[in-house]
Amino acid sequence: MATLPVIDLAEFTDQNQRKNLLEASCYWGCFRVINHGIPGALQSQMKAAFRALFDLPDDVKRRNIDVIHGSGYMGFTPKNPLYEAFGLYDASSLTDVDAFCSLLDAPSHDRETIKTYAKKSHEVIVQIATKLAESMGLNDQNFGAWQCQFRINKYNFTQDSVGSSGVQIHTDSGFLTLLLEDDCVGGLEILDPGSGSYVEVDPLPGSLLVNLGDVAKVWSNGLLHNVKHRVQCKAAIPRFSIAFFLLAPKDDKVEAPAALVDSDHPRMYKTFFYNDYRKLSADLQSRAGEALSQLLM
């Protein structure tokens, strides 16, 4: 089991916290945050609100259509027969969050919960991205204007699926993922870069898990690590999680800032547009990492 670094967002003026954040992002591509400002009661309300969505009739679920590629409802597929999910783009816009709730006929109390959680998640993920950039010496990044998405996941685990994969090995396509995990059912595993083996992520009640994705790898000119991960079925119990993604700049253009490129550190990846990459990544998802390798200079 992997004991991941824990970053205390309330103590980030401490130089050790900055050092730990950068080290965790470069090695694991994954860490936990505490004192993040999202109350436990709101987390519980959010989980209850989204569990109710999965009980909706199929025709209502499918109102949640794509805005960008892969941003809407995902039903069961041959590749992921146990997995379904809702998506919300752009999760940084309360207007879009409200529209999502209207499409799915969310009751008023659930609507307010979802809107409040989206607002707080956006604040937290922008704070983390800003602190990460500052730890790299970049103090002029405006992550508040980047595209964002919710992904609300359900793994329909049964006795027959114990020991199998709930979702295939992949890296996230965006910059950062803020994950609210299931309190009752584990199964998330990450690739340990040192051993080359998948290790289960250790639980830490009250914390949020942060993953770095492909955009982070490109944006940092190869410094940050995009973590490969998967979900394994550990018990015959449905598993839920809520992911908030910081995807890419609003203009969709992804490239390393000039400050991270010089004669000793030449540009590693071609400039690309995120939505095009998202489509390519989805097409090649069964071969995690291949999409990014196509962008090498």
MARLUMSE-78364 format. One record per residue: x, y, z negated of N, C-alpha, C, O in turn. Coordinates in steps of 0.02 Angstrom, whole numbers, padded with zeros to 5 digits, always signed. Each point is the difference from the previous one (the first is absolute). Layout:
N
XYZXYZXYZXYZ/...
% end
This chain:
297
+00042-00060+00000-00042+00060+00000+00044+00062+00000+00050+00003-00036/-00068+00047+00077+00040+00061+00006-00021+00051-00053-00059+00018-00005/+00107+00005-00033-00011+00055-00047+00019+00064+00035+00059+00017+00005/-00108+00019+00020+00013+00058+00041+00017+00062-00043-00022+00004-00057/+00060+00042+00084+00013+00063-00035-00065+00036-00015-00048-00002+00039/+00046+00036-00096-00058+00039-00021+00019+00073-00002+00047+00019-00036/-00083+00022+00073+00014+00072+00003-00053+00037-00040-00060-00007+00013/+00083+00046-00061-00045+00039-00042-00008+00069+00031+00046+00041-00002/-00105-00027+00032-00009+00063+00035-00002+00060-00048+00009+00057+00022/-00022-00070-00086+00000+00055-00048+00070+00020-00022+00009+00053-00030/+00040-00095+00046+00069+00013-00022+00047+00009+00059+00059-00015-00004/-00086+00040+00060+00041-00001+00060+00054+00054+00001+00042+00000+00045/-00042+00046-00093+00055+00048-00004+00064-00034-00022+00055+00026+00008/-00063-00086-00038+00058-00039-00021+00037-00026+00062-00030-00031+00044/+00095+00046-00040+00040-00021+00059+00000-00075+00009+00006-00025+00056/-00011-00013-00111-00002-00073+00006-00062-00023+00037+00003-00049+00038/-00060+00084-00048-00061-00018+00036+00009+00011+00075-00022-00042+00040/+00054+00098-00021+00012+00012+00072+00046-00054+00029-00012-00025+00055/+00064+00008-00093+00046-00052+00023-00035-00068+00006+00010-00035+00049/-00051+00019-00098-00037-00064+00001-00048-00003+00059-00008-00052+00032/-00025+00108-00019-00048+00003+00056+00035-00013+00066-00024-00040+00041/+00079+00073-00029+00035-00009+00063+00029-00070+00006-00003-00031+00053/+00032+00006-00107+00028-00068+00002-00054-00053+00014+00011-00045+00040/-00068+00053-00073-00055-00048+00011-00026+00003+00072-00017-00051+00029/+00015+00112-00001-00025+00010+00068+00048-00027+00052-00020-00021+00054/+00084+00023-00070+00051-00024+00047+00009-00076-00003+00013-00032+00051/-00020+00003-00111+00010-00072-00007-00065-00040+00008-00008-00039+00046/-00039+00051-00092-00062-00039+00001-00050+00026+00052-00036-00039+00031/+00035+00105-00021-00054+00030+00039-00066-00005-00037-00053-00002+00031/+00057-00001-00097-00059-00015-00041+00016+00018-00072+00055-00014-00024/-00102+00044-00011+00009+00017-00071-00068+00014-00031-00050+00005+00035/+00049+00002-00100-00061+00018-00036+00004+00071-00026+00055+00025-00014/-00112+00007+00007-00003+00066-00031-00047-00002-00060-00052-00033+00002/+00072+00068-00055-00042+00008-00059-00009+00075-00013+00034+00041+00030/-00081-00024-00074-00017+00070-00014-00015+00036+00066+00025+00055+00013/-00066-00087+00028-00015+00025+00067-00062+00046+00001-00012+00033+00050/-00025-00032-00104-00056+00046-00004-00067-00026+00025-00048+00038+00004/+00044-00102+00014-00064-00030+00020-00025-00041-00060+00027-00054-00014/-00078+00078-00021-00022-00033-00062-00023-00072+00012-00025-00017+00053/+00035-00025-00104-00022-00069+00005-00075-00007+00012-00021-00045+00036/-00018+00090-00065-00073-00003+00009-00018+00012+00073-00045-00033+00027/+00079+00081+00006-00013+00014+00070+00021-00060+00044-00034-00016+00048/+00090-00016-00065+00021-00058+00037-00053-00055-00003-00016-00032+00050/-00012+00021-00110-00051-00052-00008-00063+00017+00039-00031-00044+00030/+00011+00108-00032-00059+00021+00037+00010-00008+00075-00046-00019+00037/+00107+00033-00014+00015-00006+00071-00004-00074+00022-00028-00015+00053/+00055-00029-00093-00003-00071+00016-00072-00024+00004-00018-00039+00045/-00024+00061-00091-00071-00020+00000-00035+00027+00062-00041-00035+00030/+00056+00098-00011-00032+00030+00058+00017-00037+00064-00043-00011+00042/+00105-00010-00035+00020-00033+00061-00020-00074+00001-00013-00027+00054/+00010-00005-00112-00025-00069+00000-00071-00002+00028-00019-00047+00036/-00020+00097-00053-00070+00002+00024-00004+00005+00076-00047-00026+00030/+00096+00059+00002-00001+00006+00073+00004-00067+00035-00030-00010+00052/+00067-00037-00082+00008-00065+00032-00064-00042-00003-00005-00052+00034/-00043+00073-00074-00065-00035-00003-00050+00027+00051-00055-00025+00005/+00075+00077+00033-00045+00029+00050-00011-00048+00057+00042-00043+00013/-00099+00049+00022-00011-00041+00060+00054+00013+00053+00028+00055+00003/-00015-00104+00038+00054+00005+00049-00010+00059+00048+00049+00033+00018/-00111-00019+00001-00011+00054+00048+00015+00068-00031+00019+00047+00035/-00028-00041-00101+00016+00063-00034+00076+00007-00006+00027+00054+00012/+00007-00108-00030+00073+00001-00004+00031+00024+00066+00048+00038+00000/-00076-00060+00056+00029+00015+00065-00014+00071+00024+00023+00020+00053/-00060+00019-00093-00004+00072+00014+00067+00034-00013+00014+00054+00027/+00028-00086-00067+00066+00027-00017+00048-00014+00059+00042-00045-00003/-00050+00084+00057+00038-00012+00061+00067+00036-00003+00011+00044-00041/+00034-00063+00087+00067+00030+00004-00005+00074+00019-00039+00020+00042/+00080+00021-00075+00013+00069+00021+00067+00002+00037+00005+00028+00055/+00046-00058-00086+00061-00017+00035+00005-00076+00000-00038-00033-00035/+00083+00005+00073+00003-00073+00009+00005-00035-00068+00045+00014-00040/-00091-00061+00028+00002-00041-00061-00019+00036-00063+00018-00022-00055/-00055+00078+00060-00016+00038-00060-00069-00014-00028-00019+00028-00051/-00021-00070+00084-00067-00015-00022-00006-00068-00033+00049-00028-00025/-00111+00002+00024-00013-00065-00032+00035-00055+00038+00001-00002+00062/+00029-00044-00100+00030-00060+00029-00034-00062-00028+00000-00011-00061/-00030-00028+00105-00031-00063-00021+00049-00058+00003+00060+00010+00014/-00084-00069-00026+00043-00059+00001+00024-00015+00071-00038+00008+00048/+00101-00029-00043+00029-00017+00065+00037-00067-00006+00014-00022-00056/+00000-00010+00112+00039-00063-00004+00067+00009-00034+00023-00046-00035/+00010+00104+00044+00065+00011-00033-00008+00012-00075+00042-00022-00039/-00095+00056+00020-00012+00015-00071-00072-00020-00018-00043+00043-00009/+00030-00108+00003-00069-00024-00008-00029+00013-00070-00060-00009-00009/+00100+00030-00038-00024+00011-00068-00007+00075-00017-00021+00018-00055/+00040+00024+00103+00010+00071-00015-00052+00044+00036-00014-00010+00059/-00013+00058-00096-00041+00052+00030+00016+00066-00035+00023+00000-00057/-00037+00056+00091+00020+00064-00028-00041+00057+00030-00020-00004+00058/+00010+00055-00097-00026+00064+00024+00057+00048+00009+00052-00006-00033/-00060+00054+00077+00051+00052+00010-00032+00069+00002-00057+00008+00021/+00095+00041-00044-00025+00069-00001+00055+00047+00024+00052+00007-00033/-00064+00024+00089+00047+00048+00029-00039+00064+00016-00053-00005+00031/+00076+00063-00051+00061+00018-00035-00018+00007-00074-00042+00041-00019/+00074-00080-00022-00016-00002-00072+00022+00062-00037-00018+00010-00058/+00058+00034+00090+00019+00063-00031-00053+00054+00009+00004+00054-00030/-00054-00068+00072-00054+00047+00014-00063-00020-00038-00027-00054+00013/+00004+00096-00059-00061-00017-00037-00061-00002+00046-00048-00035-00015/+00050+00072+00071-00054-00004+00049-00003-00070+00030-00054-00028+00008/+00113+00000+00009+00002-00068+00029-00018-00052-00052-00032-00050+00016/+00052+00061-00078-00019-00046-00054-00075-00001-00009-00031-00053-00008/+00001+00112+00009-00072+00007-00007-00037-00035+00058-00051-00033-00010/+00078+00041+00071-00030-00032+00059+00003-00076-00006-00048-00034+00018/+00104+00008-00042+00007-00072-00011-00054-00025-00048-00032-00051+00013/+00021+00087-00067-00050-00020-00049-00070+00002+00030-00042-00043-00015/+00029+00092+00056-00067+00006+00032-00012-00058+00049-00055-00027+00002/+00107+00009+00036-00007-00055+00047-00021-00065-00034-00039-00039+00027/+00064+00029-00088-00012-00063-00035-00054+00007-00054-00008-00045-00042/-00029+00101+00044-00056+00010-00046+00021-00006-00073-00037-00028-00041/+00096+00053+00024+00026-00004-00068-00045+00041-00047-00016+00057+00017/-00004-00085-00074-00039+00040-00048+00040+00059-00026+00062+00000+00004/-00096+00050-00031+00032+00063-00018+00056-00009-00051+00052+00033+00006/-00061-00077-00055+00052-00007-00051+00063-00033+00029+00056+00018-00018/-00065-00066+00065+00057-00031+00033+00035+00050+00046+00061+00001+00005/-00101+00041+00028+00027+00051+00045+00046+00047-00039+00055+00016+00023/-00076+00006-00081+00041+00046-00040+00064-00034-00025+00053+00030-00003/-00060-00094-00015+00059-00039-00022+00051-00004+00056+00060+00012-00011/-00083-00030+00071+00045-00008+00057+00034+00066+00018+00060+00001+00014/-00098+00053-00015+00028+00066+00017+00052+00021-00052+00052+00027+00018/-00067-00039-00082+00047+00019-00053+00064-00041+00004+00055+00026-00007/-00063-00091+00019+00059-00044+00004+00042+00018+00061+00061+00000-00004/-00093+00016+00060+00037+00019+00061+00040+00063-00013+00059+00004+00020/-00089+00045-00052+00034+00064-00013+00061-00012-00045+00054+00027+00013/-00063-00065-00066+00055-00012-00047+00055-00044+00032+00059+00011-00012/-00079-00060+00052+00050-00043+00033+00041+00042+00049+00061-00010+00006/-00093+00056+00029+00037+00043+00046+00050+00042-00037+00057+00008+00022/-00077+00020-00078+00046+00041-00040+00060-00041-00023+00057+00023+00003/-00069-00085-00025+00054-00042-00026+00047-00020+00056+00061+00003-00009/-00087-00025+00066+00043-00025+00053+00042+00057+00030+00057-00011+00020/-00086+00071-00015+00038+00057+00024+00055+00018-00050+00056+00018+00019/-00072-00022-00083+00050+00013-00053+00058-00050+00005+00058+00020-00005/-00073-00084+00015+00053-00050+00005+00043+00011+00062+00061-00003-00004/-00093+00017+00061+00037+00012+00062+00045+00061-00007+00057-00001+00023/-00082+00053-00055+00039+00060-00010+00060-00013-00044+00055+00023+00014/-00065-00060-00068+00055-00016-00046+00052-00045+00034+00060+00007-00011/-00084-00052+00053+00047-00043+00037+00042+00042+00048+00061-00010+00004/-00093+00055+00032+00038+00044+00046+00050+00043-00038+00057+00008+00022/-00077+00018-00080+00045+00042-00040+00059-00040-00025+00056+00026-00005/-00067-00091-00011+00056-00042-00023+00050-00012+00056+00057-00021-00012/-00078+00034+00075+00044-00007+00058+00028+00068+00022+00034+00005+00050/-00050+00047-00090+00026+00067+00016-00043+00040+00047+00022+00052+00025/-00084-00075-00013-00045+00036+00045-00055+00034-00041-00042-00033-00031/+00043+00099+00031-00047+00038-00042-00052+00038+00039-00036+00042-00029/+00030-00055+00093-00045+00040+00042-00052-00042+00037-00025+00020+00052/+00009-00079-00079-00047-00045+00034-00072+00012-00024-00012+00005-00060/-00035+00000+00107-00070+00013-00017-00041-00064+00012-00033-00007+00051/+00035-00038-00099-00037-00063+00007-00075+00009-00010-00039-00044+00018/+00019+00100-00046-00071+00012-00012-00040+00004+00064-00061-00009-00001/+00094+00023+00057-00034+00005+00065+00002-00065+00040-00025-00002+00056/+00053-00051-00084+00005-00063+00037-00067-00038+00001-00043+00011-00042/+00035-00054+00092-00059-00042+00007-00001-00052-00057+00052-00024-00023/-00113+00006+00002-00007-00050-00054-00057-00048+00016-00045+00016+00039/+00047-00074-00070-00051-00050+00010-00011-00041-00064+00048-00014-00035/-00110-00003+00021-00017-00051-00049-00005-00068+00035-00022-00003+00057/+00042-00050-00091-00015-00068+00022-00022-00038-00062+00038-00008-00047/-00100-00015+00048-00030-00035-00057-00004-00074+00018-00037-00019+00046/+00075-00022-00081+00012-00070+00020-00038-00049-00044-00006+00008-00060/-00020-00061+00092-00027-00056-00036+00027-00065+00030-00002-00010+00061/+00028-00032-00103+00025-00066+00020-00050-00052-00028-00006-00008-00061/-00028-00026+00106-00053-00046-00021+00029-00069-00015-00011-00048+00036/+00048+00045-00091+00035-00061-00018-00050-00053-00026-00047+00016-00036/+00060-00079+00056-00039-00057-00022+00048-00054-00025+00060+00007+00005/-00088-00061-00032+00042-00055-00023+00041-00029+00057+00058-00020-00010/-00088+00017+00070+00036-00027+00058+00057+00044+00023+00046-00024+00034/-00047+00088-00052+00052+00046+00025+00058+00010-00049+00048+00034+00016/-00053-00065-00076+00055+00007-00048+00065-00026+00030+00003-00055+00026/+00049+00097-00030+00065-00017+00029+00010+00026+00070+00056-00003+00027/-00108+00029+00003+00005+00026+00068+00009+00077-00001-00001+00031-00053/+00010-00003+00112+00011+00072+00005-00066+00037+00008-00042-00019+00041/+00033+00073-00081-00060+00041+00007+00006+00049+00057-00050+00016+00032/+00110+00008-00020+00014+00043+00058+00072-00012+00020+00043-00011-00042/-00030+00013+00107+00066-00020+00025+00054+00050-00020-00014+00057-00019/+00076-00079+00024+00058+00042-00016-00001+00062+00044-00010-00005+00061/+00022+00062-00092-00001+00062+00039+00038+00055-00037+00014-00006-00060/+00001+00059+00095+00020+00063-00030-00056+00050+00014-00035-00006+00050/+00026+00054-00094-00049+00052+00013+00027+00047+00054+00060+00013+00003/-00104+00012+00039+00023+00040+00056+00015+00072-00019+00037+00034+00035/-00066-00009-00090+00006+00070-00018+00060+00016-00043+00050-00037-00001/-00054+00092-00035+00056+00025-00041-00001-00030-00071+00046-00035-00020/-00100+00048-00017-00008-00027-00068-00068-00031-00008-00049+00021+00031/+00045-00072-00074-00063-00031-00019-00005+00002-00076+00045-00021-00036/-00102+00047+00012-00014+00003-00072-00053-00054-00013-00057+00007+00024/+00074-00059-00062-00043-00058-00006-00027-00008-00070+00037-00003-00049/-00104+00000+00045-00035-00018-00062-00016-00074+00005-00039-00021+00042/+00070-00019-00086-00003-00073+00006-00059-00029-00039-00033+00034-00039/+00021-00098+00052-00051-00038-00036+00027-00018-00069+00055-00027-00006/-00093+00043-00046+00022-00015-00068-00003-00074-00017+00034-00023-00045/-00074-00014+00083-00014-00070-00018+00036-00051+00043+00014-00056-00022/+00002+00075+00084+00028-00049+00047+00065+00028+00030-00001+00053+00031/+00056-00090-00040+00063+00020+00030+00007-00026+00070-00050-00014+00034/+00112+00007-00011+00013-00030+00065+00041+00043+00047+00023-00025+00052/-00012+00090-00069+00041+00041+00043+00073-00020-00008+00026-00005-00055/+00007-00007+00112+00071-00019+00000+00038+00045+00048-00025+00018+00053/+00086+00001-00072+00043+00041+00042+00064-00037+00015+00021-00045-00037/+00010+00064+00092+00063-00031+00020+00057+00033-00039+00010+00060+00005/+00027-00100-00042+00059+00024-00036+00057+00006+00050+00023-00051+00027/+00001+00111-00013+00053+00008+00051+00064-00037-00019+00039-00019+00045/-00027+00009-00110+00061-00034-00022-00001-00074+00012+00048-00028+00027/-00103-00005-00046-00004-00073+00006-00032-00023+00065+00010-00057+00021/-00048+00102+00012-00036-00020+00060-00061-00042-00014-00029-00029+00046/+00009+00026-00109-00058-00040-00020-00058+00046-00021+00011+00057-00020/-00072-00083+00026-00057+00038-00024-00010-00011-00074+00003-00057-00025/-00013+00111-00011-00009-00003-00073-00064+00035-00018-00019+00050+00030/-00015-00078-00080-00063+00029-00023+00014+00066-00036+00049+00006-00036/-00093+00043+00046+00008+00065-00032-00028-00004-00071-00056-00022-00011/+00096+00044-00037-00020-00003-00070-00056+00050-00014+00001+00055+00028/-00050-00072-00070-00054+00046-00016+00022+00052-00052+00044-00014-00041/-00074+00072+00043+00011+00051-00051-00065+00040-00006-00012+00046+00039/-00030-00063-00088-00065+00033-00007+00007+00077-00004+00044+00026-00033/-00089+00007+00068-00001+00073+00000+00044+00033+00052-00006+00060+00012/+00051-00099+00018+00045+00028+00051-00031-00006+00069-00050-00034+00009/+00081+00069+00039-00018-00008+00070+00063-00023+00037+00055+00020-00017/-00065-00062+00067+00056-00026+00039+00009+00044+00062-00049+00020+00032/+00112-00006-00015+00015+00040+00060+00044-00041+00046+00052-00025-00020/-00074+00018+00083+00039-00033+00053+00023+00052+00051-00036+00048+00014/+00095-00057+00013+00023+00041+00056-00010-00039+00065+00011-00061+00002/-00032+00097+00050-00014-00032+00064+00047+00021+00056+00053+00029-00013/-00072-00045+00074+00043+00010+00058+00016+00074+00013+00056+00017+00019/-00105+00027-00029+00012+00071+00011+00054+00025-00048+00041+00042+00019/-00040-00067-00081+00052+00019-00048+00069-00020+00025+00048+00038-00007/-00044-00097+00036+00064-00024+00028+00025+00046+00055+00059+00018+00001/-00103+00000+00045+00019+00043+00056+00014+00071-00023+00051+00030+00018/-00097-00002-00059+00006+00069-00024+00065+00010-00038+00030+00054+00003/-00007-00105-00040+00061+00006-00041+00063-00018+00039+00054-00003-00028/-00062-00009+00093+00056-00020+00043+00033-00065-00026+00061-00007+00001/-00104-00038-00023+00024-00066-00021+00019-00007-00073+00017-00055-00022/-00020+00110-00016+00022-00004-00071-00050-00037-00043+00020-00042-00041/-00084+00055+00049-00052-00031-00041-00020-00068+00028+00007-00012+00060/-00031-00031-00104-00014-00070+00018-00076-00011+00007-00038+00016-00045/+00017-00042+00102-00070-00019+00011-00010-00072-00022+00025-00046+00031/-00062+00037-00085-00004-00065-00033-00047-00047+00037-00057+00018+00015/+00080-00079-00002-00043-00053+00025-00037-00030-00059+00029-00012-00053/-00094-00001+00063-00039-00028-00055-00057-00044+00028-00015+00002+00059/-00015-00040-00104-00055-00044+00018-00043-00010-00062+00020+00018-00055/-00078-00047+00065-00044-00018-00056-00013-00075+00003-00024-00026+00050/+00039-00008-00105-00010-00072-00005-00059-00014-00047-00011+00035-00050/-00028-00085+00068-00057-00020-00042+00025-00041-00059+00028-00054+00008/-00038+00082-00068+00022-00033-00062-00057-00034-00037+00011-00046-00040/-00073+00068+00054-00058-00028-00036-00062+00009+00044-00002+00042+00044/-00048-00083-00058-00061+00001+00039-00047+00056-00024-00057-00012-00020/+00083+00073+00022-00037+00059-00023+00009+00055+00051+00057+00011+00022/-00110+00023-00001+00009+00056+00047+00048+00052-00029-00002+00016-00060/+00045+00011+00103+00050+00049-00022-00013+00066+00037-00011+00001+00061/+00012+00055-00099-00013+00066+00028+00061+00044-00012+00036-00007-00049/-00024+00053+00096+00050+00052-00011-00019+00062+00040-00037-00005+00049/+00063+00062-00070-00016+00064+00033+00066+00034+00017+00039+00017-00044/-00028-00006+00108+00062+00031+00024-00014+00069+00028-00047+00010+00038/+00088+00038-00059-00004+00068+00028+00066+00012+00037+00054-00002-00031/-00058+00014+00096+00059+00006+00043+00014+00073+00018-00045+00036+00022/+00107-00015-00032+00025+00061+00031+00033-00023+00065+00051-00033-00001/-00081+00052+00057+00017-00032+00064+00057+00035+00037+00055-00028+00007/-00068+00089+00016+00047+00034+00045-00019+00073+00005-00055+00019-00022/+00098+00023+00050-00017+00071+00008-00065+00010+00039-00021-00042+00039/-00011+00099-00051-00064+00015+00031+00004+00001+00076-00048-00019+00034/+00106+00040-00007+00007+00002+00073+00018-00068+00029+00010-00007+00060/-00006-00045-00104+00010-00070+00020+00073-00015+00019+00015-00058+00014/+00028+00107-00013+00069-00010+00024+00045-00021-00058+00002+00033-00052/+00033-00088+00061+00043-00028-00053+00073+00001+00023+00016-00028+00053/+00026+00060-00092+00072+00001+00013+00036+00021-00064-00031+00030-00044/+00094-00047+00039+00039+00020-00059+00013+00075+00002+00014+00027+00053/-00019+00008-00111+00017+00071-00002+00073+00010+00020+00043-00043-00010/-00029+00101+00039+00068+00015+00024+00051-00005-00056+00058-00017+00012/-00079+00031-00074+00047-00001-00057+00026-00070-00014+00051-00008-00034/-00085-00044+00059+00022-00069-00012+00038-00030+00059+00016-00059+00000/-00001+00101+00050+00035-00024+00059+00063+00041+00011-00002+00062+00002/+00059-00096+00004+00063+00034+00015+00047-00050+00035-00021-00055+00017/+00083+00075-00008+00047-00044+00037+00013-00065-00037+00013-00052+00031/-00015+00054-00098+00010-00061-00039-00064-00041-00006+00002-00059-00015/-00059+00091+00026-00065-00033-00006-00042+00016+00063-00048+00037-00005/+00067-00065+00062-00037+00014+00062-00073-00024-00006-00016-00045-00039/-00027+00075+00079-00071-00019-00001-00008-00074+00019+00024-00022+00052/-00058-00015-00096-00008-00072+00009-00060-00019+00043+00002-00050+00036/-00055+00091-00040-00063-00019+00032-00024+00054+00048+00012+00060-00011/-00045-00082+00063-00030+00047+00047-00059+00036-00033-00033-00028-00044/+00022+00089+00065-00060+00036-00021-00062-00035+00029+00001-00022+00058/-00054+00016-00098-00060-00032+00025-00062+00033-00030+00005+00039-00047/-00063-00057+00075-00063+00024-00026-00032-00057-00040-00004-00057+00022/-00018+00075-00083-00021-00051-00048-00057-00043+00026+00002-00061-00009/-00052+00090+00040-00058-00040+00020+00020-00051+00054-00027-00055+00002/+00074+00074+00042+00026-00049+00049+00037-00056-00035-00008-00058+00018/+00047+00076-00068+00038-00051-00037-00047-00046-00039+00012-00060-00004/-00065+00089-00023-00048-00040-00038-00031-00054+00044-00009-00057-00023/-00007+00074+00085-00027-00049+00046+00052-00054+00016-00016-00060+00000/+00078+00081+00012+00053-00049+00014+00012-00045-00060+00007-00061+00008/-00006+00090-00067+00012-00038-00061-00056-00052-00011+00014-00056-00021/-00076+00075+00034-00056-00047-00008+00006-00057+00050-00014-00057-00017/+00035+00072+00078+00007-00052+00051+00055-00050-00018-00005-00059+00017/+00056+00083-00052+00058-00043-00016+00002-00021-00073+00052-00023-00023/-00107+00032-00013+00002-00009-00073+00021-00070-00021+00027-00008-00054/-00040-00041+00095+00020-00068-00018+00076-00007+00001+00027-00050-00024/+00008+00100+00052+00073-00001+00000+00023+00064-00034+00025+00046+00032/-00033-00044-00099+00012+00060-00039+00070+00028+00013+00050-00037-00004/-00047+00101+00018+00064+00033+00012+00017+00008+00073+00044+00040+00017/-00078-00076+00027+00018+00002+00071-00017+00068+00031+00037+00025+00042/-00094+00004-00063-00020+00064+00029+00052+00054-00014+00017+00039+00044/+00009-00038-00105+00050+00050-00018+00065-00012+00037+00034+00048+00018/-00016-00110-00006+00063-00014+00035-00002+00026+00072+00052+00014+00029/-00111-00007-00001-00007+00026+00068+00015+00075+00004+00008+00027+00054/-00006+00006-00112+00013+00072-00001+00073+00018-00015+00017+00059-00001/+00024-00109-00009+00071+00014-00013+00032+00035+00060-00015-00016+00057/+00058+00064-00071+00035+00036+00053+00050-00046+00035+00034+00022+00046/
% end
